[in-house]
Amino acid sequence: MTVPVTDFAASPLAQLAGLEFAKGHGTGNDFVLVADPDGLRDIGAEQAAALCDRHLGIGADGLIRAVRSEHLPEGRELLAEDAAAVWFMDYRNADGSVSEMCGNGVRVFVEFLLDQGLAELAQGEVLPVGTRAGIKRVERREGGFAVDMGPWGFIHPAQAEEDAGDSLVTADGLDVARPALSVTMGNPHTVVALAADSELARLRLFESPSVEPLPPNGTNVEFVVPAEPLVREGIGNISMRVHERGVGETQSCGTGACAAAVAIRHWAGRGAPNRWDVRVPGGTVGVAFVTGPEGAEHVELSGPAVIVARGTLG
């Protein structure tokens, strides 16, 4: 198909006329994907925002450009760490800002590489992918992919250990500011626990929630409701909505699901499970806590990835 853009000649997209793209999603978190193996298409912030515009562009939560790692400074650094990380996921949020990575996006990125014939991956095999949050190793599984998201951490470790939270979050639909816990998954997250699904449903996340104090690079904000009972058959269960920095509310957020599981497991205390199902508006993703190759605790994210369309801009 060909996607027309209103007043195309005056649009930031005019320089991208003829650009081939795909559209994909992971549990409703959707992306425009572009194959640029030789790094010849420098898609800037304004053009990325125009591509992701849901009214005047293609529409997406973010833009993913597939570039061979050797063509980017960040990618070359990662190749020195692992020569097999030949592909780099160059990711921008819907507002055009550069982001470290995206948990749902990296699964869709690998599905896109397979769809385009740029990589091969049998079930059970692992593909290392370069991102601005380091190398992410993606395993192909039945029904989707599992990603080793690497180690997690608290943004403010001292406050986290005191169980007092490290910030207060105000959002449209909350009666009062709520305590929150800030977690890094390579990108920043602030997690708020709510008492009931009705509270989650009342939230109006058109505007960015207020976080005080705000982490230095901004933050994604997750609102989470633990299930009752929390654990069923050894698996923790939570529901989540998220406001992503530079995007707004999305149907899903992979790193956000990981951060939510980290926070709820921390609050649940000793005996909390290491496997979690996280329900988001776009579906369900799995989160597991595993031991990484260096002995540190890593977070694994699993879920589907789907390519839904291919087209040419113009």
C-alpha positions, 0 to 999 in steps of 0.5 A: 500500500502507499500511505498519503500524507496531507500536504506532503510537500510541506511535511517533514516526511517529504524527504522520506518519499519512497521510504519502505516501512513495516508496521508491527506491535508487541501486545499493542505497543506499536512501531514503524520499522525501517530497514537501513542496513548501511546507515544511509537514512538519517531519520531525525527527530522531526521526521520520526515524530511525523512518521509516528503521528497518528493523524498525519503520518503512519501512527505509532508509539515509536520508530525503529530503524534496523542498522548494522552495528558497524555503522553507528558509534554505539554499535561499534562499541557493542561489537567489541563486546560481542561480534555477533551483535551485528544489528542495532535497534535505533529507537526513537519515541513518538515525539522523536526523542531518542530512547535507550531501548524498548522491551516490546520493541526489541521483540518486534525488531527481531520479528522484523529482521526475520520478516525482511530476510535480514536474519535467521533464527530457529526456535530455541536460538538466541540473537544478540541485538545492539541497543543504547541500553547494551546488548539484549539477547533475544530467544525465539520461542513458540508464540513469540520471543523472550528477551534477557533485559539484563540486570535491574536496579533501584534508581534510589537504592537507599530509599527503596531499602527503607520501603518508604518509596522514593517519590510521590506521583500525582495523576488525573484520576488519583484523589491524592499523591501516591508513593512510588518506587523508581526502577531502572531497566536501562531506562527509568521507571516509576511504579505506583501500586493501586488498591483496586481495578476501579482505581486503575480504570479511573486514571486519565493518562492524557497528560504526563503524571507529576513525579516529585522528585523527577529522575534526571532523565525523566521517567515512565510511570506505571500504575499497578494493581496486584491480583487477589490472590497475588500468586496463583500456581507459583506465578505472580499476577498484576495489571498495569497501565503506563504513561511513557515519556515522550509518547503518552499512554501506550497499550503496553510497555515491556521495560515497564512490565519488568519494572512493575514486577520488580517493584511489586515483588520487592513490596511483597517481600520474602517468598514472592515468586520469580515468575509474573504475568503482567496484564496490560491493555494490549494483552499479557507479557511474562516476566521472570527473574533469572541468574545472568552470566555474570551471576547478577539477577537479570529480568527476562521479558517474554511475549508475542511480536507481530508484523501487521503491514508493509508499505511505501511512504509517498 
